[in-house]
């Protein structure tokens, strides 16, 4: 992961309402193994974070100036240190106006992953711990707590510059219950939501269930394809990358790599070619399956308690909303 530029500033702000004090670096950090480890750990923590949203920049304005400063930096009209200094001063101002956040270390990192450039921004806090020194003494130790990441965003710079129609080149931690403590940070970035990650993921899973049903696949094949989808989505989520529908289609059916992709397009589910994987939604997508004496049952875990009720003592399932294809067959059998 080549790191092009990285810098850390400090905003000292107490929760008692006292003014925020900025301690800014004059030069960017020099490349080192410690910087590489920090950024790798930051990315791992960020990718694992649930409750992220995806979006794009507001039009540049006095209320949302960040994208303009970023463009100046990328166009080489402003150096990285100057860009981050201007940005962190704006963040300091928003902190004081919101009066909702404590300060912390503000990390800006411009790095490359594969062929893609990213800008990561995070507000980090310290955690108190202990360490053992060379003399085997136990001493107090302070370290950046990357596990407690609540305010962070990542801009896919390559997509922003090359795909003007995209509405998902920024991801950011949304915060639980839409708390205002994270809204000022989103305003600092100047980001608006453009893609409903959970909604898109639910639509994809619905399209997949429809596809499996339309193909009338044997249970083992359906289970393998389901596992392929979940594995791919989980892998992309872990890397912080969206799911590419064409690539997913090829993984689901290697012999007919466009079958699932064509199903999505022909049925017009309204999905983008690439969608972010929502981990919480994926975790609900598991299948219960069973086969015995001419009876085969398979259903998604999230249906349990809504369309499907299980009585453990009686050993029975109550299924509501039977598929039309099944009810039509039952009616014909009755006639």
TORVEXLUM-789514 format. One line per field, with one value per residue (C-alpha): residue number from 1; residue in one letter; x, y, z. Coordinates in nm, 2 decimals. Each point is the difference from the previous one (the first is absolute). Example, Ala and Ser with C-alpha at 12.3 -4.5 7.8 and 13.67 -1.06 7.14 Angstrom:
n [1 2] $
res [A S] $
X [1.23 0.14] $
Y [-0.45 0.34] $
Z [0.78 -0.07] $
***
This chain:
n [1 2 3 4 5 6 7 8 9 10 11 12 13 14 15 16 17 18 19 20 21 22 23 24 25 26 27 28 29 30 31 32 33 34 35 36 37 38 39 40 41 42 43 44 45 46 47 48 49 50 51 52 53 54 55 56 57 58 59 60 61 62 63 64 65 66 67 68 69 70 71 72 73 74 75 76 77 78 79 80 81 82 83 84 85 86 87 88 89 90 91 92 93 94 95 96 97 98 99 100 101 102 103 104 105 106 107 108 109 110 111 112 113 114 115 116 117 118 119 120 121 122 123 124 125 126 127 128 129 130 131 132 133 134 135 136 137 138 139 140 141 142 143 144 145 146 147 148 149 150 151 152 153 154 155 156 157 158 159 160 161 162 163 164 165 166 167 168 169 170 171 172 173 174 175 176 177 178 179 180 181 182 183 184 185 186 187 188 189 190 191 192 193 194 195 196 197 198 199 200 201 202 203 204 205 206 207 208 209 210 211 212 213 214 215 216 217 218 219 220 221 222 223 224 225 226 227 228 229 230 231 232 233 234 235 236 237 238 239 240 241 242 243 244 245 246 247 248 249 250 251 252 253 254 255 256 257 258 259 260 261 262 263 264 265 266 267 268 269 270 271 272 273 274 275 276 277 278 279 280 281 282 283 284 285 286 287 288 289 290 291 292 293 294 295 296 297 298 299 300 301 302 303 304 305 306 307 308 309 310 311 312 313 314 315 316 317 318 319 320 321 322 323 324 325 326 327 328 329 330 331 332 333 334 335] $
res [X X X X X X X X X X X X X X X X X X X X X X X X X X X X X X X X X X X X X X X X X X X X X X X X X X X X X X X X X X X X X X X X X X X X X X X X X X X X X X X X X X X X X X X X X X X X X X X X X X X X X X X X X X X X X X X X X X X X X X X X X X X X X X X X X X X X X X X X X X X X X X X X X X X X X X X X X X X X X X X X X X X X X X X X X X X X X X X X X X X X X X X X X X X X X X X X X X X X X X X X X X X X X X X X X X X X X X X X X X X X X X X X X X X X X X X X X X X X X X X X X X X X X X X X X X X X X X X X X X X X X X X X X X X X X X X X X X X X X X X X X X X X X X X X X X X X X X X X X X X X X X X X X X X X X X X X X X X X X X X X X X X X X X X X X X X X X X X] $
X [0.00 0.21 -0.05 0.03 -0.05 -0.10 -0.03 -0.15 -0.13 -0.14 -0.31 -0.01 -0.36 -0.14 -0.37 -0.04 -0.07 0.34 0.13 0.17 0.38 0.17 0.35 0.09 0.31 0.20 0.12 -0.14 0.11 0.30 -0.06 0.07 -0.11 -0.19 -0.21 -0.07 -0.11 -0.22 -0.17 -0.05 -0.16 -0.21 -0.13 -0.07 -0.20 -0.19 -0.09 -0.13 -0.22 -0.37 -0.24 0.20 -0.17 0.10 -0.04 0.15 0.10 -0.24 0.06 0.29 -0.12 0.08 -0.18 0.18 0.35 0.19 -0.04 0.15 0.30 0.05 -0.02 0.26 0.23 -0.05 0.05 0.33 -0.11 0.05 0.23 -0.12 0.10 -0.17 -0.32 -0.03 0.08 -0.28 -0.23 0.08 -0.06 -0.34 -0.06 0.11 -0.26 -0.28 0.10 -0.05 -0.33 -0.14 0.12 -0.06 0.34 0.32 0.32 0.26 0.27 -0.12 0.17 0.01 0.15 0.02 0.09 -0.03 -0.16 0.03 -0.06 -0.22 0.09 -0.18 -0.01 -0.07 -0.10 -0.05 -0.03 0.18 0.03 0.25 -0.05 0.19 0.18 0.32 0.32 0.31 0.33 0.34 0.07 -0.31 -0.17 -0.38 -0.06 -0.30 -0.05 -0.22 -0.09 -0.25 -0.32 -0.07 -0.26 -0.23 -0.05 -0.31 0.09 0.16 -0.05 0.17 -0.01 0.07 0.20 0.03 -0.38 -0.07 0.23 -0.09 -0.37 -0.20 -0.33 0.10 -0.19 0.20 0.36 0.00 -0.07 -0.03 -0.10 -0.36 -0.02 -0.27 -0.35 0.11 0.17 0.09 0.35 0.08 -0.21 0.25 0.28 -0.21 -0.06 0.37 0.06 -0.29 -0.16 -0.35 -0.14 -0.03 -0.04 -0.21 0.24 -0.24 -0.28 0.22 0.13 -0.36 -0.10 0.30 -0.09 -0.36 0.12 0.22 -0.29 -0.21 0.28 0.04 -0.37 -0.03 0.28 -0.16 0.34 0.07 0.04 0.37 0.06 -0.21 0.20 0.33 -0.11 -0.12 0.33 0.18 -0.20 0.05 0.37 0.06 -0.21 0.18 0.34 -0.08 -0.14 0.32 0.21 -0.24 -0.08 -0.35 -0.14 0.02 -0.31 0.18 0.28 -0.25 -0.20 0.31 0.07 -0.35 -0.01 0.34 -0.16 -0.25 0.19 -0.26 -0.32 -0.05 0.11 -0.25 -0.27 0.05 0.00 -0.30 -0.21 0.10 0.07 0.15 0.34 0.32 0.29 0.18 -0.16 0.14 -0.05 -0.18 0.13 -0.30 -0.23 0.23 0.01 -0.38 0.03 0.05 -0.20 -0.16 -0.03 -0.12 -0.10 -0.17 -0.25 -0.09 -0.02 0.25 -0.01 0.23 -0.05 0.20 0.07 -0.15 -0.35 -0.01 -0.24 -0.18 -0.11 0.11 -0.07 0.17 -0.17 0.29 -0.23 -0.23 0.28 -0.20 0.05 -0.27 0.06 -0.18 -0.01 0.06 0.15 -0.26 0.16 -0.06 -0.35 -0.10 0.13 -0.19 -0.32 0.04 0.06 -0.32 -0.21] $
Y [0.00 0.29 0.31 0.32 0.24 -0.02 0.26 0.02 0.31 0.04 0.18 0.04 0.04 -0.10 -0.10 0.30 0.25 0.16 0.13 -0.25 0.05 -0.12 -0.14 -0.04 -0.16 0.21 -0.30 -0.33 -0.33 -0.18 -0.35 -0.26 -0.35 0.16 0.21 -0.30 -0.20 0.28 0.04 -0.38 -0.02 0.30 -0.15 -0.33 0.16 0.23 -0.29 -0.21 0.29 -0.05 0.29 0.16 0.20 0.09 0.32 0.29 0.36 0.29 0.27 0.21 0.30 0.20 -0.26 -0.29 0.12 -0.33 -0.13 0.32 -0.02 -0.37 0.09 0.27 -0.25 -0.27 0.27 0.08 0.36 -0.07 -0.24 -0.28 0.17 0.32 -0.18 -0.19 0.31 0.19 -0.30 -0.06 0.37 -0.04 -0.31 0.19 0.27 -0.26 -0.17 0.32 0.08 -0.35 -0.01 -0.37 -0.16 -0.03 0.05 -0.25 -0.08 0.07 -0.23 0.08 -0.27 -0.01 -0.35 -0.24 -0.35 -0.19 0.25 0.22 0.31 0.07 0.28 -0.12 0.24 -0.11 0.16 -0.22 -0.01 -0.15 -0.30 -0.05 -0.33 -0.15 -0.13 -0.19 0.18 -0.14 -0.02 -0.21 0.28 0.05 0.36 0.21 0.01 0.22 -0.11 0.10 -0.20 -0.11 -0.25 0.28 0.17 0.23 0.29 -0.09 0.02 -0.13 0.16 -0.21 0.27 -0.20 -0.05 0.36 0.13 -0.25 -0.08 0.32 -0.19 -0.21 0.06 -0.24 0.12 0.10 -0.23 0.12 -0.13 0.10 -0.04 -0.17 0.14 0.29 0.18 0.36 -0.07 -0.17 0.25 0.28 -0.22 -0.09 0.37 0.06 -0.24 0.16 -0.34 -0.10 -0.35 -0.14 -0.37 -0.19 -0.28 -0.22 0.06 -0.09 -0.31 -0.11 0.05 -0.20 -0.29 0.02 -0.02 -0.30 -0.18 0.06 -0.13 -0.32 -0.06 0.06 -0.24 -0.27 -0.11 -0.31 0.09 -0.07 0.23 0.28 -0.04 0.03 0.31 0.16 -0.06 0.14 0.32 0.04 -0.08 0.26 0.27 -0.06 0.01 0.33 0.15 -0.10 0.18 0.30 -0.06 -0.01 -0.31 -0.01 -0.17 -0.15 -0.14 -0.14 -0.16 -0.18 -0.14 -0.12 -0.20 -0.06 -0.19 0.28 0.31 0.25 -0.19 0.18 0.34 -0.04 -0.10 0.32 0.22 -0.18 0.03 0.36 0.00 0.34 -0.10 0.19 -0.20 0.03 0.01 0.02 -0.31 0.06 -0.25 0.02 -0.09 -0.28 -0.15 -0.05 -0.19 -0.36 -0.29 -0.28 -0.32 -0.35 -0.30 -0.32 -0.25 0.20 0.33 0.28 0.32 0.30 0.36 0.31 0.05 0.35 -0.15 -0.18 0.17 0.19 -0.22 -0.32 -0.11 -0.29 -0.20 -0.19 -0.21 -0.11 -0.03 0.21 0.29 0.24 0.17 0.32 0.15 -0.32 0.05 0.04 -0.28 -0.24 0.11 -0.04 -0.35 -0.08 0.14 -0.21 -0.30 0.07 0.04] $
Z [0.00 -0.12 0.22 -0.20 0.28 0.37 0.28 0.35 0.16 0.36 0.10 0.38 0.11 0.33 0.05 0.25 -0.28 0.00 -0.33 -0.23 -0.04 -0.32 0.00 -0.37 -0.15 -0.24 -0.21 -0.10 0.16 -0.15 -0.13 0.27 0.11 0.29 -0.24 -0.22 0.30 0.12 -0.34 -0.04 0.34 -0.07 -0.33 0.17 0.28 -0.25 -0.24 0.29 0.12 -0.04 -0.05 -0.29 -0.27 -0.36 -0.18 -0.20 0.05 0.03 -0.26 0.12 0.20 0.31 0.21 -0.17 -0.10 0.05 -0.35 -0.14 0.22 -0.09 -0.38 0.05 0.16 -0.27 -0.27 0.17 0.08 0.37 0.18 0.22 0.33 -0.10 -0.11 0.33 0.20 -0.16 0.04 0.37 0.08 -0.15 0.21 0.31 -0.07 -0.05 0.32 0.20 -0.18 0.07 0.36 -0.02 -0.05 0.19 -0.20 -0.11 -0.25 -0.36 -0.25 -0.37 -0.22 -0.38 -0.11 -0.29 0.01 -0.32 -0.28 0.22 0.20 0.33 0.26 0.35 0.28 0.36 0.34 0.25 0.37 0.24 0.23 0.32 0.05 0.13 -0.16 0.11 -0.08 -0.07 0.37 0.04 0.20 -0.05 -0.11 -0.10 -0.37 -0.22 -0.36 -0.27 0.05 -0.36 0.13 0.11 -0.33 -0.01 -0.23 -0.33 -0.37 -0.31 -0.35 -0.31 -0.18 -0.32 -0.03 0.09 -0.27 -0.27 0.05 0.02 0.03 0.30 0.33 0.21 -0.01 0.37 0.29 0.36 0.34 0.04 0.38 0.19 -0.01 -0.22 0.30 -0.06 0.13 -0.33 -0.22 0.05 -0.13 -0.30 -0.05 0.02 -0.29 -0.18 -0.08 -0.07 -0.02 -0.35 0.04 0.25 0.09 0.21 -0.26 -0.30 0.18 0.08 -0.36 -0.12 0.24 -0.12 -0.36 0.09 0.17 -0.31 -0.22 0.20 -0.01 -0.37 -0.07 0.20 0.13 0.21 0.37 0.00 -0.30 0.16 0.32 -0.19 -0.19 0.32 0.16 -0.30 0.03 0.38 -0.03 -0.28 0.18 0.33 -0.17 -0.18 0.32 0.19 -0.27 0.00 -0.36 -0.17 -0.15 -0.39 -0.13 -0.31 0.21 0.25 -0.28 -0.13 0.35 0.05 -0.33 -0.17 -0.29 -0.07 0.14 -0.12 0.11 0.33 -0.14 -0.30 0.25 0.19 -0.31 -0.17 0.32 0.05 0.37 -0.03 0.14 -0.08 -0.17 0.33 0.34 0.36 0.21 0.32 0.26 0.23 -0.29 -0.12 0.35 -0.02 -0.33 0.10 -0.11 0.20 -0.21 0.04 -0.21 0.10 -0.15 -0.31 0.20 -0.07 0.20 -0.04 0.12 0.09 0.37 0.01 -0.09 0.33 0.23 -0.28 -0.29 0.17 0.36 0.17 0.28 0.16 0.23 -0.27 -0.26 -0.26 -0.23 -0.09 -0.34 -0.10 -0.35 -0.20 -0.35 -0.27 -0.20 0.29 0.07 -0.36 0.00 0.31 -0.14 -0.32 0.21 0.19 -0.32] $
***
